[in-house]
Amino acid sequence: MDLYIGIVLNYKRAERKKDELFCISQKEFLKIGKDPKYKKYTLVRKGKRCVPADVAIGMYLESIRDPNFNIYIDYITPDEISVKRFHQNDIVFVIIYDILESFHLSDRSKFENYKSVLKSSKNVYPPYNYQKFINNKCEYYSYLHKKGIPVAPTHCIKRNKWLNRNSEEYVNRILSKVKKNNWKSIITKPVYGQESKDFQKYTTCSNGSLECQKGKLNKYLSKNIPKYKSIIIQEYIPNFDKNAPEIRMFFISGVYRYSVVTYLDIAQIPIEEGGKYELPEGDYSFLMEFGQRVMDSLPKLDLPDEFRSPILTRIDIGSGLEDVPRGYFVNEVEFVPSLYIEEQSFPVVEEIANNLLGLAIEYSYSKLPIKVLL
């Protein structure tokens, strides 16, 4: 059996900036990177030839030897994306370069082309509708809230509402709602935001209100709403942007694998998993249950049981929210996250690749469009 698997690659210039590279001398299966035909997919860091995670996953799949099937990997760069190219493969995996990455790294025409290709290609995993859902914080915050999952108190401003109303009046309405909700300070961040880009905080004024922030908020919204799909306004959780820990929990095919705790630009593994970060007593077991509950609450895919949850999910759990158990809440959900390969030793590339292969084999028999079960 011949199995043709496409992997959409990110731009090398973007991956060069991240600490998410595997040197080809690190693992046996990466040594094929010495072959000149892989030069276009590799890059040099500190004098060593390395590959990003998307290429490493493809190389691992190429290293698999099984008498029942032959695996052929099609490495698709952003400039090569097309429906025709996608349909030359049994299945195409989006591992790093998703809609969000394209929005920030590609010009408008390439971004729109990528969206069109994702919508028109029935063999893309995860499917366009799932990518759209996870990349829209307004949508999944509301979804999780309705399922009883703690999220930070949130108000979303959609582009069409802002553009069709008087900006000063709209800002006044927002601040009235903030006052009614008794939010002392707020933050704004965009849907389709990435890292801390276009993040803004508004602190309480000397009179105890946010009235003095009207001009700042109006200027921010006027600048950013035309650029982004929507803007999120949330109650500011004290110290969350400084030293409050955030627990980034990784799930593969819906099963918990490892966590990385980040705070003050430091990333550590919990003591319970062989690292150095010590969570408060009882919090680790609570987080395991909480994280799994969130994972189980997220939309599933119309696939056999072992593939109903997306192959890779990272759930970022924030801390410090009042009136919720132990102060923990869902801050973000990602399906193409940074893996923190420098901080932990879990064989994440191999695990992801083996699950992708299992799905590719299963999908090659049906080849039906992959649907999202919301």
N, C-alpha and C positions, 0 to 999 in steps of 0.2 A: 504494500500500500504506500503510495506517495502522498505526503502531507505538506502542503504549501502554507507557510505561516508568514504573514506580514507583520512587521513591527515599525510603527511610526516613530522616527527618531527626532530628538530635539536638535536645535542648532548647537554645533560644537562650541561656539563662542559663549553660549549661555552656560553650558556644562563646565567650561573651563573656570568659571567664577565660583563654582560650588565645591565643597569638600565631599563630593559624592562620586569619586573616581576610584576605579579598581586598576591597579597596575597589572600588566599582563603577566608579570612574574609571580603574582600573589597566589594564583590558583592554577591547577594543571589545565583546566578546560580553557583558560584565557590565553594560553600560549599559542593558540592558532593565530592570535593577533600579530605575531611576527611575520606572517605571510603578507607579502606586498599588497595583496588584493584587499586587505583590511585597513590599509593606511588611511584611507579617506574617512574611516570611522574612529580612528584613534587620535589621541593628542598627547603632548608631552608635558609632564609636570615634574619639576625638580629633576630634570634630566632623565626621567623614566617614562616609557610609553604606557599610556593608560587608556581606559575606556569608561564611559559613563554606564550607569546601571542598565539602561535600555539595550545597549550593545552587549553588555555582559550577559544579560538574560538570553539574547539571541545566540551568543557563542556557547552558552551552556546547552541550549537545545540542540545546536549543531553537534555537540560532543556526544550526544546520546546515541548509542548503538543498540538497535533492537531488530531482530529478524522479521518482525511483523510490519514494520513501516520504515520508510526513508523520509527524513525531515529536511525540508528546504526552507531556509530563512530569507525573506525578502526585506532588506533594510531600506525603509522608505524615508528619505529626507523631506523636510518641509517643502522644498522646491519641487518635489516629485509627486506630491499628493494629487490624486485624481481618482474618479470612480473607476475608470478603466484599470488603473494600477491596483486598486484595492480588490477588484473583482478577479484579478489574476490569481488571487490567493484563496485558500479555503476559508481562512479567517484572518482578520487584521486586528492586532492588539495596540491600544493606546496605553503607553506605559508612563511617559513623562510629558510629551508634547500634546497637551489637550487644548480645548477651546480657550481656557484661561491663559495658558502659556502663549498661545498664538496671538491673543488679544494684546499682550504686552510686548511680544518680540517681533511680530510680523507687521507688514504694512496692511492697510485696510483691505486691499484687494485680496491678499493672500488669506487674511482672516475670514473674509466672506466666502472665499472659495473653499476653505477648510470646512466651515459650517455646512455649506451646500453639499460637499462630498460626504460628510458624516451623515447628513439627513438622507442622502440618496443611496448610500451603501448599506445593504442589509446584513453584511458579514463583519461589522465593526463591534469590537468589545472593549469596554462597555458601550452600549448603544448610545446614540445621541441624546435621547430623552433622559437617560440616567446622568450623563455628563451635565446636561442643562440643569437638572434638579440639584445636583451636588454643588455646582458652581454658583447657585443662587442662594445666598445666605438667607435672604428674606423668606424664600420658599421653605427651606428645610428647617429654619428656626420655628416657623409657624407649624410645620408638620410635626416636629418633635414636641412642641408645647402642647398640641392637641392630644398627644399620646402620653402626657403626664411626665415628660422628661424635662428637668430643669434647664432653662436657657436664660441668659441675661435678659432683663426687661428690654424690649426692642420696639422701635417704631420705624417703619420703612417709608421712604419717599420715592415714588416712581416718577420717572422722567416726564411722562405726559401730564401728570397732576401739577408738577412744578411749573412746567412751561406754559400751562393754560391758566395760571393764576398770578395775581400780583405778588411779587416776591416778598415785599415787606409785610403784607398782611399774612402771608403763609408762614413766615418766620414767627410772627406774633402768635399765630395759632399753635405752632410747634412748642414755643416756650410756655404757653398757657397749659398745654397738655403735660409738659415736663413738670410744671409747678403742681398741677393737679395730682400727678403721680408721685410727688414728693421726691423727685430725683434731685440730689444736691449738685451733682456735676454730670456731664454727659460726654460721650465720645461720638465722632462720626467716622464712618469708614465705608468704602464703596463696595457694592456687589461687583464682582470681577476685580476686586482689589487683590493685591499680592504683597505678602509680607506686611511691612508697615507703610507702604506707599499710599499717600493721600489719607493717612490716619490723622485725626485732629482731636484734641481734648479741650474742653471748655469748663473752666473751674468757676465755682461760686464767687460772686463779687462781694465786696465789703458789706453790702446791705443784706446779704444772705440769699440773693436771687441771682438769676442768670441774665437779667435785663441788659447788663453792660456788654453782653456777648452778642447782641443782636447783629451788629455790623460784621463781626467776625464770622458768624454763622451764615449770614446772607452772602457774604463774599465767597465763602467756601462752597455753598450750594450752587451759586451762580456759575462758578468755575467748573465744578466737578459733575453736576448732573448732566450737562450736555455730553460729557465724555463717557460716563458710565450708565449702565442700565438702571440702577437704583442706588440710593444712598441709605445706609443704615444709621439710625440714631439709637444709642443704647445708654442706659444708666452706667456711669463710670463705677467700676468695682475698685474700691481703694487699694492702691499698690499693685493692681493687676499688671500694669505696664512697667512695674519696677522689679520688685523682689518676690511677688507672690508666685509660687510654683505652678507650672502648667504640665500636666501629665499627658504625654503623647502616646496613645495606645495603638498598637499595630495588630490588625486582624488579617489573616489570610484565609480566604474562603469561609469567612464568618467565624473562624476559630482564633482566639487570642494567642499571640506569639511573644510579644515583648513590649516594654515601655521605655521611654526616655523622658526624664524629668528635666525641664528647662527653667532657669531662673537666672537673672543677672547675667545674661549671655553665657551661662554655663549650662552644659548638658551632661547629665549623669544617669546611670542605671540604678534602679532601686536596689537596696541591700538584698531584698528577697529574691532578686534575680542575679545575684553575684556582683552587684555594683556597690557604690559608696553612698548613695542618697538614702537618708533615713526619713521615711514618712512617719507622721504621728501614729501612735499605737492604734491598730485596728483599721487604719485607712487603706492599707494595701488590699485586704480582703474585701473591704467595701467597694473599692475602685474596680476590682475584678468583677464583682456582681453588677455594679453600675455600668461599666463599659460594655459588658455582654448584653445588658438590657437595652442599651442604646443600639448596639449592633443588630440585635434581633428586631428592633423597632423600625429600622431603616427599610426602604423599599427593596423588594426581592426581584429577581429576574425569572422570566418564564422558561426555566431550564430544570433538568433533573436535580434532585435534592442537594447533592454535594456541590452543585454549581449555582444554587439559587442566590447565595450572597456573592457580591462582587469579590474577585480574587484578592484584591488589595484594598483595605480601608484603614485610614488612620483617624482615630477619634481623639481630638484634643480636649482634655478636661481642664477647665479653669478652676480656680479656687478663690474663696473669699466672698461668695455671694451670701447675703443674709437670708434667713428664713427657708433654707433648703438643707437637707441632711448633710452634715459635715462641711457645708459651704461649697460643694462641688457642682459644677454645671457644664454643659456642653458649649465650648467656645467655637470649635470648627469641626467639620467633617471633610476629609479629603480622600480622593481615590488615586491620585498621582502624587503622593507626598514625598518629601525628602525622607530618606531611610535611615539617616544618622549612621552610615556605615563606619565612620571613624570612631564612634563612641561605643558600639556594641559588636558582639561576635556571632550573633545569630546568623545562620546561613540563609539570609533572606533572598538572595538572588536564586539560589538553588530551589528554595521552597516555592517562590513565585513561579519560576520556570516549570517546575513539575506540575503545578496546578494549571498553568496555562496549557501545557501539553495535554493533560487529561481533558480539559475543556475542548481543545482543538480536535482531539480524536472523537469526542462525543458529538461535537457540532458538525464534523465532516459527514456524518451519516444522515443528519436531518436537513441541514442547511436552511432551516426556517429562520425568518427574521427574529431577532432576540427582542422580546418585549419586556417592558418594565411594569411590575405589578405595584402600583401606588395604592 
